[in-house]
Amino acid sequence: MIHFAIVVLVLLVTGCATLPPELDGAVADLRVQEVRLEPARFEGQRVRWGGTIVYVENRADSTLVEMVARELDGTGRPVESDVSQGRFIARFDRFLEPEIYAPGRLLTVTGPLAGTTAGQIGDFPYDFPVVEVTASRLWQPLPMRRGYYDYDPFYSPWRPWPYYAHPWYYP
Protein backbone atom coordinates (compact mmCIF):
# COMPACT_ATOMS: atom_id res chain seq x y z
CA MET A 1 0.00 0.00 0.00
CA ILE A 2 2.81 2.40 0.85
CA HIS A 3 4.57 1.62 -2.45
CA PHE A 4 1.40 2.45 -4.35
CA ALA A 5 1.07 5.78 -2.52
CA ILE A 6 4.70 6.65 -3.31
CA VAL A 7 4.23 5.83 -7.00
CA VAL A 8 1.08 7.97 -7.18
CA LEU A 9 2.83 10.84 -5.40
CA VAL A 10 5.81 10.68 -7.78
CA LEU A 11 3.50 10.66 -10.80
CA LEU A 12 1.58 13.66 -9.49
CA VAL A 13 4.72 15.66 -8.75
CA THR A 14 6.39 14.93 -12.09
CA GLY A 15 3.20 15.59 -14.01
CA CYS A 16 2.79 19.09 -12.58
CA ALA A 17 5.84 20.76 -14.12
CA THR A 18 6.31 19.66 -17.70
CA LEU A 19 7.53 21.59 -20.68
CA PRO A 20 5.23 22.26 -23.60
CA PRO A 21 6.03 19.89 -26.51
CA GLU A 22 7.42 22.67 -28.69
CA LEU A 23 10.04 23.57 -26.05
CA ASP A 24 11.00 20.04 -25.09
CA GLY A 25 14.35 18.58 -26.06
CA ALA A 26 17.99 18.53 -25.03
CA VAL A 27 19.54 21.94 -24.47
CA ALA A 28 22.81 23.25 -23.06
CA ASP A 29 22.61 24.82 -19.60
CA LEU A 30 24.14 28.18 -20.53
CA ARG A 31 23.57 31.67 -19.19
CA VAL A 32 23.46 34.79 -21.35
CA GLN A 33 26.46 36.28 -19.55
CA GLU A 34 28.59 33.18 -20.26
CA VAL A 35 27.84 33.40 -23.97
CA ARG A 36 28.54 37.14 -24.06
CA LEU A 37 32.05 36.55 -22.66
CA GLU A 38 33.02 33.75 -25.08
CA PRO A 39 30.55 33.63 -28.00
CA ALA A 40 32.76 31.54 -30.32
CA ARG A 41 33.07 28.79 -27.70
CA PHE A 42 29.31 28.21 -27.52
CA GLU A 43 28.31 28.81 -31.14
CA GLY A 44 25.94 26.14 -32.46
CA GLN A 45 24.89 24.86 -29.03
CA ARG A 46 21.13 24.59 -28.54
CA VAL A 47 19.68 26.67 -25.69
CA ARG A 48 16.28 27.34 -24.14
CA TRP A 49 16.07 30.96 -23.06
CA GLY A 50 13.17 33.19 -22.23
CA GLY A 51 12.27 36.57 -20.92
CA THR A 52 10.48 39.80 -21.54
CA ILE A 53 10.20 41.26 -25.03
CA VAL A 54 11.81 44.69 -25.33
CA TYR A 55 11.71 45.40 -29.06
CA VAL A 56 10.63 43.71 -32.31
CA GLU A 57 12.29 44.56 -35.64
CA ASN A 58 10.87 43.04 -38.82
CA ARG A 59 13.34 42.79 -41.68
CA ALA A 60 12.90 41.57 -45.26
CA ASP A 61 13.89 37.97 -44.45
CA SER A 62 13.64 37.68 -40.65
CA THR A 63 12.41 39.19 -37.42
CA LEU A 64 14.71 40.17 -34.56
CA VAL A 65 13.25 40.18 -31.06
CA GLU A 66 15.32 41.86 -28.34
CA MET A 67 14.65 40.28 -24.97
CA VAL A 68 15.58 40.73 -21.32
CA ALA A 69 16.56 37.22 -20.21
CA ARG A 70 14.80 35.79 -17.17
CA GLU A 71 15.06 32.52 -15.28
CA LEU A 72 12.63 29.85 -16.50
CA ASP A 73 10.34 27.84 -14.24
CA GLY A 74 9.64 24.11 -14.61
CA THR A 75 7.15 24.70 -17.42
CA GLY A 76 9.55 26.90 -19.41
CA ARG A 77 7.72 30.12 -18.57
CA PRO A 78 9.95 33.10 -17.68
CA VAL A 79 9.74 34.06 -14.03
CA GLU A 80 8.53 37.63 -13.66
CA SER A 81 11.03 39.29 -11.33
CA ASP A 82 13.42 42.22 -11.10
CA VAL A 83 16.38 39.92 -11.76
CA SER A 84 17.85 39.98 -15.26
CA GLN A 85 20.40 37.63 -16.78
CA GLY A 86 21.24 40.12 -19.52
CA ARG A 87 19.77 40.62 -22.97
CA PHE A 88 19.74 38.53 -26.13
CA ILE A 89 18.32 38.57 -29.64
CA ALA A 90 15.92 35.87 -30.85
CA ARG A 91 16.06 35.65 -34.66
CA PHE A 92 12.94 34.22 -36.33
CA ASP A 93 12.98 33.31 -40.03
CA ARG A 94 9.44 34.64 -40.50
CA PHE A 95 7.35 37.75 -39.95
CA LEU A 96 6.04 38.34 -36.42
CA GLU A 97 3.21 40.75 -35.76
CA PRO A 98 4.65 43.46 -33.48
CA GLU A 99 1.25 44.10 -31.89
CA ILE A 100 1.07 40.48 -30.72
CA TYR A 101 4.77 40.14 -29.87
CA ALA A 102 4.54 43.43 -28.00
CA PRO A 103 7.01 44.84 -25.49
CA GLY A 104 6.36 43.44 -22.03
CA ARG A 105 5.07 40.03 -23.22
CA LEU A 106 6.83 36.87 -22.04
CA LEU A 107 8.44 34.62 -24.65
CA THR A 108 10.49 31.42 -24.48
CA VAL A 109 12.62 30.28 -27.43
CA THR A 110 14.84 27.32 -28.24
CA GLY A 111 17.44 27.04 -30.93
CA PRO A 112 21.16 27.07 -31.68
CA LEU A 113 23.39 29.99 -30.77
CA ALA A 114 24.61 32.04 -33.73
CA GLY A 115 27.32 34.17 -32.14
CA THR A 116 26.69 37.75 -31.08
CA THR A 117 25.67 40.98 -32.72
CA ALA A 118 26.80 44.45 -31.66
CA GLY A 119 24.13 46.87 -30.54
CA GLN A 120 23.31 49.45 -27.93
CA ILE A 121 21.08 49.80 -24.89
CA GLY A 122 20.60 53.53 -24.77
CA ASP A 123 24.13 54.87 -25.27
CA PHE A 124 25.77 51.77 -23.78
CA PRO A 125 27.41 49.43 -26.33
CA TYR A 126 26.23 45.83 -25.84
CA ASP A 127 27.01 42.51 -27.53
CA PHE A 128 23.76 40.55 -27.85
CA PRO A 129 23.95 36.75 -28.07
CA VAL A 130 21.77 35.57 -30.98
CA VAL A 131 19.49 32.51 -30.88
CA GLU A 132 18.29 31.13 -34.24
CA VAL A 133 14.77 30.21 -33.15
CA THR A 134 13.55 26.72 -34.05
CA ALA A 135 10.66 26.68 -31.53
CA SER A 136 8.98 29.29 -29.38
CA ARG A 137 6.14 29.87 -26.96
CA LEU A 138 4.48 33.24 -26.43
CA TRP A 139 2.93 33.15 -22.98
CA GLN A 140 -0.48 34.55 -22.11
CA PRO A 141 -0.46 37.18 -19.35
CA LEU A 142 -1.36 35.84 -15.94
CA PRO A 143 -4.60 37.14 -14.47
CA MET A 144 -4.14 40.10 -12.15
CA ARG A 145 -4.34 39.31 -8.48
CA ARG A 146 -7.18 41.00 -6.74
CA GLY A 147 -6.92 43.06 -3.58
CA TYR A 148 -6.06 41.76 -0.16
CA TYR A 149 -9.68 41.77 0.96
CA ASP A 150 -10.30 38.71 -1.23
CA TYR A 151 -8.11 36.68 1.11
CA ASP A 152 -10.01 37.76 4.21
CA PRO A 153 -11.68 34.63 5.65
CA PHE A 154 -14.51 36.81 6.98
CA TYR A 155 -15.07 38.67 3.69
CA SER A 156 -18.68 39.10 2.75
CA PRO A 157 -20.13 41.27 0.00
CA TRP A 158 -22.92 42.27 2.40
CA ARG A 159 -20.70 43.81 5.03
CA PRO A 160 -20.60 47.62 5.13
CA TRP A 161 -16.86 47.84 4.32
CA PRO A 162 -16.24 45.52 1.32
CA TYR A 163 -13.22 47.27 -0.18
CA TYR A 164 -10.89 47.74 2.74
CA ALA A 165 -9.58 45.50 5.45
CA HIS A 166 -10.61 45.24 9.05
CA PRO A 167 -8.39 47.59 11.04
CA TRP A 168 -7.71 44.91 13.68
CA TYR A 169 -6.43 42.45 11.04
CA TYR A 170 -4.16 44.81 9.12
CA PRO A 171 -2.66 47.52 11.32
N, C-alpha and C positions, 0 to 999 in steps of 0.2 A: 504494500500500500504506500509506503514512504517512497519507494522508487518511482511509482506512478506519479505521485505528487511532485517529485523533483523534475521528472521529465516534462510534465505539464508546465511547471514554473519556467523551466529553461525555454520551452517553445514560446511561451507568452512573452518573455523578456526579449528573446531574439527577434520575434515577429514585430515588435513595437518600433524598432529603429532600423528600417531598411531603406536603401537607396532606391530612387526611382529607376526603372530599367534603362532609361537613356543615359544615366550617369554612372551606371554600374561598370565595373571592369578594373583591371589592374592599373594603378597609377603610382608614380614616384611620390614619396613624401617629402616635398620640397616647399620651402617658404619663398615668398617673393624677394625678400632681402638677400637670400642665398644666391638666387639666380641673377640679381642685379650686380653682385660682386664678381661673379665668374660666369657670364652668360655662355661662353663657348663650351665650357665643361658640361653644361646641362642641355645643350641644344639637342632636340629630337626626343627628349624624354617626355612621356605622357604625364600630365598633371590634371588634378581636379581642383580648380580654384573658384572662389565665388566672392561676391561682395555687392557693393552699392554702385549703381550706374552713375557716372559723373557726366559723361558726354558721349553723344553718338554722332559719328561722321560717316555719311554715305558717300562712297566713291563710285567710279564707273564700274569697277569689277568686284568690289568688296565693301564691307562695312566695318569700321573700327569703333569699338566700344571701350572707352576709358572707364576703369573701375577702381574703386577703393577696396582693396582686398580685406576680407573678414574671415575669421575662423568659421569652419563649417560644423554643423551639428551632425548627429548620426544619420539624418535623412538627407544630408547634402545641402541643407538650407543654410545660408549665411546667418550668423548670429548677429543680431542688431545690438551693437555696443559702441562705445567711444574708443575702442581699441582698433587700430589699423595696422595691417601688416605691410603697408606700402601701396603702390598703385601698379596696375598692369593694363595691357591692351589685349582685348579679345578680338581677333580678326575673323569675321564671318565671310564666307564666299558668296553671300547673297545679300539682297536688300533687306534691311530691317526698318520697320516703321518707327520713326523717332517719337511719335506720340504714344506708342505702346511701350517701347523700350525707353521710357522717359527717365530723366535724372531722379534719383531717389529710389527707384525700383531695385529689388534684389534679383540677382542673376547668378547662376552657377554654370560653369563651362568645363568641358574636358577636351583635351587635345594635346598634341605635341608642342613643345616649346620651339619657337623660331627666332631665337636670339633676342636682341633688344632694339628699340628704336629711340632716338633722341627726341626729346620734347621739353616742354616747360610746364611748370605748375606756377602760375603767376609769372614772376620774373625769375624763378628758381629753375635752373637747368636740371632735367631729370631723365634718366635712362629707364624707359618702360620695358619690362619683359613682355614678349608677345606670345600669345597662345593662339595657334591655328585651330579654331573651334571645329570639333567633329560632332559634339553633342552639347546640348544646353538645356537649361530649365529656367524659365522666367517664373518667379514665385509670385503668387497672389498676396496682396497685403493682408496682414493679420487683422482681425477685427479689433477696433479700439476697445480698450478696457473702460468700463464704466466707472463712475465715482465710488468712493469708499463706502457710501451708504448702502450699496448693493451687497456688501459683505457683512452688514449688521444683522446678527441673528434675530433681532427684534424688529427688523424693518417691516413696515406695513404701509401700503399706499393710503390707508385711511387715517394715519396719525397726523397731527397738525403740523409736523415739521418734516416732510418727506425728503427735502433736499439738503439737509445738513445733519451732522452727527449729534448724538446726545453729548452734552458737555461733560458728563461724568465718565464717558467712555474715551473721549479724545480730548485731553486737556490742551 
